[in-house]
């Protein structure tokens, strides 16, 4: 049966509100969770970017869901630190954690002050980082001198079984390149033909493990509201690579907003007000052959859960009313129908 998961976007929601959403997602029946790992949001309108690894410990401790994270080792994160963080979570929560390892985006990585390398260098750096992480998770002492440097690193706390190292890809070429090292694949919604090509490229190159799809959704009961929030919250993220890889600031993405059409937003996001129609569109993506589908509700209301606007009750947990509304709808209308398709 296909895993139906919920994606948690640190760029859009206060981490306390996002933790409440994870707990609510478990209550309404989602099978799993995943989250982003950003230093900055894509757009100033999103307004947040909590530290994913702190949040993951809380999410794993306060729900029974398995979780994954999409991480970029090699610049902002030294691969030995990624290995240590992943090993600790896998040791504390056996069988419930995975990490996807990608080459990153400049909007997050420029903070180190190092230059942003060309794509072929980033890809080579990723492969070195993956080899280092895998060796450390196997209990080896690692010394390495290449695009990243390691001096006699060894993990002293190891899980009984290492977490899966997943390859994130948005193009068939990247999917095929990950096939020789990845324990699975994760990609994002695109045209169905393109998704078939990405999945086929990974499998044809010998890719093993599960294949997961993250689907951006903007649902609201009113169609105008759904479209307006999709545009505000995810409109600047309709640009694929290389633009999405290379811009360095949220404001750089925001400068492109006037050039984004409604049609482009709808190609990137499932904008819907009808739960039945949204269920059917998600079911069609499930039917492409993915083992897991993670639904990302982009229509959040970060200002409602922003710590700059505290509640009258200082002990109250910040929440996203839009996420709560979506999760309640999903538990009633989406999950039962998707499970029928998956079965």
GULO-204780 format. One record per residue (C-alpha): residue number from 1; x, y, z; residue in three letters. Coordinates in nm, 2 decimals, padded with zeros to 4 digits. Each point is the difference from the previous one (the first is absolute). Layout:
// GULO-204780
[NUM,[X,Y,Z],"ala"]
...
This chain:
// GULO-204780
[1,[00.00,00.00,00.00],"unk"]
[2,[00.13,00.35,-00.09],"unk"]
[3,[00.11,00.21,00.30],"unk"]
[4,[-00.20,00.32,00.03],"unk"]
[5,[00.21,00.26,00.18],"unk"]
[6,[-00.01,00.37,00.09],"unk"]
[7,[00.28,00.24,-00.09],"unk"]
[8,[00.10,00.26,00.26],"unk"]
[9,[00.13,00.32,-00.15],"unk"]
[10,[00.23,00.18,00.24],"unk"]
[11,[00.01,00.30,-00.23],"unk"]
[12,[-00.36,00.08,00.06],"unk"]
[13,[-00.10,-00.08,00.36],"unk"]
[14,[00.14,00.07,00.34],"unk"]
[15,[00.16,-00.32,00.13],"unk"]
[16,[-00.24,-00.03,00.29],"unk"]
[17,[-00.29,00.03,-00.24],"unk"]
[18,[00.16,-00.25,-00.23],"unk"]
[19,[00.04,-00.25,00.29],"unk"]
[20,[-00.37,00.04,00.09],"unk"]
[21,[-00.08,-00.07,-00.37],"unk"]
[22,[00.21,-00.32,00.01],"unk"]
[23,[-00.19,-00.12,00.30],"unk"]
[24,[-00.33,00.08,-00.17],"unk"]
[25,[00.11,-00.17,-00.31],"unk"]
[26,[00.06,-00.32,00.20],"unk"]
[27,[-00.34,00.04,00.17],"unk"]
[28,[-00.19,00.02,-00.33],"unk"]
[29,[00.17,-00.30,-00.15],"unk"]
[30,[00.31,00.10,-00.20],"unk"]
[31,[00.25,-00.29,-00.02],"unk"]
[32,[00.33,00.20,00.01],"unk"]
[33,[00.16,00.35,-00.01],"unk"]
[34,[00.28,00.17,-00.17],"unk"]
[35,[00.15,00.35,00.02],"unk"]
[36,[00.22,00.25,-00.17],"unk"]
[37,[00.33,00.12,00.14],"unk"]
[38,[00.05,00.37,-00.09],"unk"]
[39,[00.20,00.29,00.14],"unk"]
[40,[-00.22,00.25,-00.18],"unk"]
[41,[-00.35,-00.01,-00.15],"unk"]
[42,[-00.06,00.02,-00.37],"unk"]
[43,[-00.19,00.32,00.04],"unk"]
[44,[-00.02,00.27,00.26],"unk"]
[45,[-00.38,-00.06,00.01],"unk"]
[46,[00.06,-00.35,00.14],"unk"]
[47,[00.17,00.16,00.30],"unk"]
[48,[00.16,-00.30,00.18],"unk"]
[49,[00.29,-00.25,00.00],"unk"]
[50,[00.04,-00.20,00.32],"unk"]
[51,[00.29,-00.24,00.05],"unk"]
[52,[-00.13,-00.34,-00.14],"unk"]
[53,[00.22,-00.23,00.22],"unk"]
[54,[-00.12,00.15,00.33],"unk"]
[55,[-00.36,-00.03,-00.13],"unk"]
[56,[00.04,-00.36,-00.12],"unk"]
[57,[00.10,-00.12,00.35],"unk"]
[58,[-00.32,00.16,00.14],"unk"]
[59,[-00.22,-00.13,-00.28],"unk"]
[60,[00.13,-00.36,00.03],"unk"]
[61,[-00.03,00.01,00.38],"unk"]
[62,[-00.36,00.13,00.00],"unk"]
[63,[-00.15,-00.20,-00.28],"unk"]
[64,[00.03,-00.36,-00.12],"unk"]
[65,[00.06,00.10,-00.36],"unk"]
[66,[00.32,-00.07,-00.19],"unk"]
[67,[00.17,00.31,-00.13],"unk"]
[68,[00.25,00.10,-00.27],"unk"]
[69,[00.18,00.32,-00.08],"unk"]
[70,[00.16,00.14,-00.32],"unk"]
[71,[00.35,00.11,00.08],"unk"]
[72,[00.30,00.14,-00.20],"unk"]
[73,[00.34,-00.11,00.14],"unk"]
[74,[00.33,00.16,-00.11],"unk"]
[75,[-00.03,00.37,00.06],"unk"]
[76,[-00.23,00.12,00.27],"unk"]
[77,[00.02,-00.34,00.16],"unk"]
[78,[00.32,-00.20,00.03],"unk"]
[79,[-00.09,-00.36,-00.09],"unk"]
[80,[00.14,-00.13,00.33],"unk"]
[81,[-00.26,00.21,00.19],"unk"]
[82,[-00.28,-00.12,-00.22],"unk"]
[83,[00.11,-00.36,00.07],"unk"]
[84,[00.01,00.07,00.38],"unk"]
[85,[-00.35,00.16,-00.01],"unk"]
[86,[-00.15,-00.28,-00.21],"unk"]
[87,[00.16,-00.27,00.22],"unk"]
[88,[-00.13,00.15,00.32],"unk"]
[89,[-00.36,00.03,-00.13],"unk"]
[90,[00.02,-00.36,-00.14],"unk"]
[91,[00.13,-00.13,00.33],"unk"]
[92,[-00.27,00.17,00.20],"unk"]
[93,[-00.29,-00.08,-00.24],"unk"]
[94,[00.10,-00.33,-00.17],"unk"]
[95,[-00.15,-00.05,-00.35],"unk"]
[96,[-00.17,00.34,00.00],"unk"]
[97,[00.25,00.23,-00.16],"unk"]
[98,[00.14,00.06,-00.35],"unk"]
[99,[00.20,00.28,-00.16],"unk"]
[100,[00.01,00.11,-00.36],"unk"]
[101,[00.33,00.14,-00.11],"unk"]
[102,[00.01,00.26,-00.28],"unk"]
[103,[00.24,00.25,-00.14],"unk"]
[104,[-00.18,00.30,00.15],"unk"]
[105,[-00.11,00.35,-00.09],"unk"]
[106,[00.19,00.33,00.02],"unk"]
[107,[-00.28,00.16,00.20],"unk"]
[108,[00.10,-00.22,00.29],"unk"]
[109,[00.37,-00.07,-00.06],"unk"]
[110,[00.14,00.35,-00.07],"unk"]
[111,[00.00,00.08,00.37],"unk"]
[112,[00.34,-00.17,00.05],"unk"]
[113,[00.16,00.27,-00.22],"unk"]
[114,[00.14,-00.26,-00.23],"unk"]
[115,[-00.07,00.04,-00.37],"unk"]
[116,[-00.29,-00.19,-00.16],"unk"]
[117,[00.16,-00.27,-00.22],"unk"]
[118,[-00.12,-00.10,-00.34],"unk"]
[119,[-00.24,-00.30,-00.02],"unk"]
[120,[00.26,-00.26,-00.10],"unk"]
[121,[00.21,00.09,00.30],"unk"]
[122,[-00.30,-00.01,00.24],"unk"]
[123,[-00.09,-00.34,-00.14],"unk"]
[124,[00.36,-00.13,00.06],"unk"]
[125,[00.00,00.15,00.35],"unk"]
[126,[-00.33,-00.17,00.08],"unk"]
[127,[00.14,-00.34,-00.10],"unk"]
[128,[00.30,00.05,00.22],"unk"]
[129,[-00.23,00.11,00.29],"unk"]
[130,[-00.22,-00.31,-00.05],"unk"]
[131,[00.30,-00.23,00.01],"unk"]
[132,[00.12,00.17,00.32],"unk"]
[133,[-00.34,-00.02,00.17],"unk"]
[134,[-00.05,-00.37,-00.10],"unk"]
[135,[00.34,-00.09,00.13],"unk"]
[136,[-00.05,00.18,00.33],"unk"]
[137,[-00.34,-00.17,00.04],"unk"]
[138,[00.17,-00.33,-00.05],"unk"]
[139,[00.23,00.07,00.30],"unk"]
[140,[00.31,00.08,-00.20],"unk"]
[141,[00.26,00.26,00.08],"unk"]
[142,[00.02,00.24,-00.29],"unk"]
[143,[00.27,00.23,-00.13],"unk"]
[144,[-00.06,00.16,-00.34],"unk"]
[145,[00.16,00.28,-00.20],"unk"]
[146,[-00.20,00.12,-00.30],"unk"]
[147,[-00.28,00.25,-00.06],"unk"]
[148,[-00.08,-00.06,00.37],"unk"]
[149,[00.27,-00.08,00.26],"unk"]
[150,[-00.03,-00.24,00.30],"unk"]
[151,[00.26,-00.08,00.26],"unk"]
[152,[-00.03,-00.32,00.19],"unk"]
[153,[-00.38,00.02,00.06],"unk"]
[154,[-00.18,-00.28,00.17],"unk"]
[155,[-00.36,-00.02,00.14],"unk"]
[156,[-00.01,-00.13,00.36],"unk"]
[157,[-00.38,-00.05,00.01],"unk"]
[158,[-00.14,-00.21,-00.28],"unk"]
[159,[-00.35,-00.13,-00.07],"unk"]
[160,[-00.06,-00.38,-00.02],"unk"]
[161,[-00.09,00.06,-00.37],"unk"]
[162,[00.11,00.31,-00.19],"unk"]
[163,[-00.27,00.24,-00.14],"unk"]
[164,[-00.07,-00.02,-00.37],"unk"]
[165,[00.19,00.25,-00.21],"unk"]
[166,[-00.25,00.12,-00.27],"unk"]
[167,[00.08,00.17,-00.33],"unk"]
[168,[-00.21,00.32,-00.08],"unk"]
[169,[-00.04,00.07,-00.37],"unk"]
[170,[-00.21,00.22,-00.22],"unk"]
[171,[00.15,-00.11,-00.33],"unk"]
[172,[00.04,-00.34,-00.16],"unk"]
[173,[00.38,00.06,-00.03],"unk"]
[174,[00.03,00.06,00.38],"unk"]
[175,[-00.22,-00.29,00.08],"unk"]
[176,[00.22,-00.23,-00.21],"unk"]
[177,[00.32,00.14,00.16],"unk"]
[178,[-00.13,-00.08,00.35],"unk"]
[179,[-00.09,-00.36,-00.08],"unk"]
[180,[00.34,-00.14,00.08],"unk"]
[181,[00.01,00.14,00.36],"unk"]
[182,[-00.35,00.08,00.12],"unk"]
[183,[-00.22,-00.23,00.21],"unk"]
[184,[-00.31,00.16,-00.16],"unk"]
[185,[-00.12,00.30,-00.21],"unk"]
[186,[-00.21,00.31,00.09],"unk"]
[187,[-00.12,00.25,-00.26],"unk"]
[188,[-00.26,00.28,-00.03],"unk"]
[189,[-00.32,00.03,-00.20],"unk"]
[190,[00.05,00.10,-00.37],"unk"]
[191,[-00.19,-00.10,-00.32],"unk"]
[192,[-00.09,-00.37,00.03],"unk"]
[193,[00.21,-00.09,-00.30],"unk"]
[194,[00.30,00.17,00.16],"unk"]
[195,[-00.06,-00.19,00.32],"unk"]
[196,[-00.02,-00.33,-00.19],"unk"]
[197,[00.34,00.09,-00.16],"unk"]
[198,[00.16,00.08,00.34],"unk"]
[199,[-00.13,-00.33,00.15],"unk"]
[200,[00.10,-00.20,-00.30],"unk"]
[201,[00.35,00.15,-00.02],"unk"]
[202,[00.06,-00.09,00.36],"unk"]
[203,[-00.13,-00.36,-00.03],"unk"]
[204,[00.17,-00.06,-00.34],"unk"]
[205,[00.33,00.10,00.14],"unk"]
[206,[-00.03,-00.26,00.28],"unk"]
[207,[-00.15,00.23,00.27],"unk"]
[208,[-00.13,-00.19,00.30],"unk"]
[209,[-00.23,00.06,00.29],"unk"]
[210,[-00.32,00.21,00.02],"unk"]
[211,[-00.09,00.29,-00.24],"unk"]
[212,[-00.17,00.29,00.17],"unk"]
[213,[-00.18,00.30,-00.15],"unk"]
[214,[-00.06,00.34,00.17],"unk"]
[215,[-00.31,00.17,-00.12],"unk"]
[216,[-00.06,00.38,00.05],"unk"]
[217,[-00.36,00.07,00.07],"unk"]
[218,[-00.19,00.32,00.07],"unk"]
[219,[-00.35,-00.09,00.13],"unk"]
[220,[-00.25,00.25,00.14],"unk"]
[221,[-00.39,-00.02,00.00],"unk"]
[222,[00.00,00.31,-00.22],"unk"]
[223,[00.17,-00.03,-00.34],"unk"]
[224,[00.11,00.36,00.00],"unk"]
[225,[00.16,-00.04,00.34],"unk"]
[226,[00.17,-00.32,-00.11],"unk"]
[227,[00.16,00.17,-00.30],"unk"]
[228,[00.09,00.32,00.19],"unk"]
[229,[00.19,-00.19,00.27],"unk"]
[230,[00.16,-00.23,-00.25],"unk"]
[231,[00.14,00.30,-00.18],"unk"]
[232,[00.11,00.17,00.31],"unk"]
[233,[00.16,-00.30,00.17],"unk"]
[234,[00.13,-00.20,-00.29],"unk"]
[235,[-00.01,00.22,-00.31],"unk"]
[236,[00.37,00.08,00.00],"unk"]
[237,[00.09,-00.37,00.02],"unk"]
[238,[-00.15,-00.09,-00.34],"unk"]
[239,[00.34,00.05,-00.16],"unk"]
[240,[00.19,-00.32,-00.03],"unk"]
[241,[00.38,-00.04,-00.03],"unk"]
[242,[00.23,00.17,-00.06],"unk"]
[243,[-00.19,00.31,00.14],"unk"]
[244,[-00.11,-00.17,00.31],"unk"]
[245,[00.36,-00.13,00.07],"unk"]
[246,[00.18,00.33,-00.06],"unk"]
[247,[-00.19,00.29,00.14],"unk"]
[248,[00.15,00.11,00.33],"unk"]
[249,[-00.27,00.19,00.20],"unk"]
[250,[-00.38,-00.02,00.06],"unk"]
[251,[-00.02,00.35,-00.14],"unk"]
[252,[00.16,-00.13,-00.32],"unk"]
[253,[-00.28,-00.25,-00.04],"unk"]
[254,[-00.26,00.27,00.09],"unk"]
[255,[00.14,00.22,-00.28],"unk"]
[256,[-00.13,-00.26,-00.25],"unk"]
[257,[-00.36,00.00,00.14],"unk"]
[258,[-00.14,00.25,-00.26],"unk"]
[259,[00.11,-00.24,-00.27],"unk"]
[260,[-00.19,-00.30,00.14],"unk"]
[261,[-00.33,-00.08,-00.17],"unk"]
[262,[-00.29,-00.18,00.16],"unk"]
[263,[00.05,-00.28,-00.25],"unk"]
[264,[00.36,-00.05,00.12],"unk"]
[265,[-00.12,-00.02,00.36],"unk"]
[266,[-00.26,-00.26,-00.09],"unk"]
[267,[00.26,-00.21,-00.18],"unk"]
[268,[00.21,00.00,00.32],"unk"]
[269,[-00.28,-00.03,00.26],"unk"]
[270,[-00.33,-00.19,00.01],"unk"]
[271,[-00.23,00.30,00.07],"unk"]
[272,[-00.34,-00.13,00.11],"unk"]
[273,[-00.31,00.08,00.20],"unk"]
[274,[-00.18,-00.33,-00.06],"unk"]
[275,[00.12,-00.28,00.23],"unk"]
[276,[-00.13,-00.27,-00.24],"unk"]
[277,[00.18,00.15,-00.30],"unk"]
[278,[00.32,00.04,00.20],"unk"]
[279,[-00.02,-00.36,00.11],"unk"]
[280,[-00.04,-00.11,-00.36],"unk"]
[281,[00.30,00.20,-00.11],"unk"]
[282,[00.22,-00.14,00.27],"unk"]
[283,[-00.13,-00.35,-00.07],"unk"]
[284,[00.12,00.04,-00.36],"unk"]
[285,[00.35,00.08,00.12],"unk"]
[286,[-00.01,-00.30,00.24],"unk"]
[287,[-00.08,-00.21,-00.30],"unk"]
[288,[00.32,00.09,-00.18],"unk"]
[289,[00.18,-00.26,00.21],"unk"]
[290,[00.14,00.18,00.30],"unk"]
[291,[00.04,-00.18,00.33],"unk"]
[292,[-00.07,00.31,00.21],"unk"]
[293,[-00.17,00.34,-00.06],"unk"]
[294,[00.06,00.29,00.23],"unk"]
[295,[-00.26,00.28,-00.01],"unk"]
[296,[00.13,00.35,00.05],"unk"]
[297,[-00.27,00.25,00.07],"unk"]
[298,[00.16,00.33,-00.11],"unk"]
[299,[-00.30,00.21,00.10],"unk"]
[300,[00.11,00.07,00.36],"unk"]
[301,[-00.05,00.31,00.20],"unk"]
[302,[00.34,00.07,00.15],"unk"]
[303,[-00.10,00.34,00.14],"unk"]
[304,[-00.27,-00.18,00.21],"unk"]
[305,[00.27,-00.21,00.16],"unk"]
[306,[00.28,00.25,00.00],"unk"]
[307,[00.19,00.06,00.32],"unk"]
[308,[00.01,00.37,-00.08],"unk"]
[309,[-00.38,00.00,00.07],"unk"]
[310,[-00.03,-00.20,00.32],"unk"]
[311,[-00.32,-00.13,00.14],"unk"]
[312,[-00.17,00.17,00.29],"unk"]
[313,[00.08,-00.33,00.18],"unk"]
[314,[00.39,-00.02,00.01],"unk"]
[315,[-00.02,-00.37,00.07],"unk"]
[316,[-00.22,-00.08,-00.30],"unk"]
[317,[00.16,-00.20,-00.28],"unk"]
[318,[00.02,00.20,-00.33],"unk"]
[319,[-00.21,-00.17,-00.26],"unk"]
[320,[-00.08,00.04,-00.37],"unk"]
[321,[-00.38,00.02,-00.03],"unk"]
[322,[00.03,-00.07,-00.37],"unk"]
[323,[00.21,-00.32,00.06],"unk"]
[324,[-00.25,-00.12,00.26],"unk"]
[325,[-00.29,00.06,-00.24],"unk"]
[326,[00.18,-00.18,-00.28],"unk"]
[327,[00.10,-00.30,00.22],"unk"]
[328,[-00.36,-00.04,00.13],"unk"]
[329,[-00.12,00.00,-00.37],"unk"]
[330,[00.27,-00.24,-00.10],"unk"]
[331,[-00.09,-00.25,00.28],"unk"]
[332,[-00.36,00.01,-00.11],"unk"]
[333,[00.02,00.01,-00.38],"unk"]
[334,[00.35,-00.07,-00.13],"unk"]
[335,[00.15,-00.28,00.20],"unk"]
[336,[-00.28,-00.26,-00.03],"unk"]
[337,[-00.02,00.04,-00.38],"unk"]
[338,[00.38,00.00,-00.05],"unk"]
[339,[00.03,-00.32,00.20],"unk"]
[340,[-00.26,-00.16,-00.22],"unk"]
[341,[00.21,00.09,-00.31],"unk"]
[342,[00.32,-00.12,00.18],"unk"]
[343,[-00.16,-00.33,00.10],"unk"]
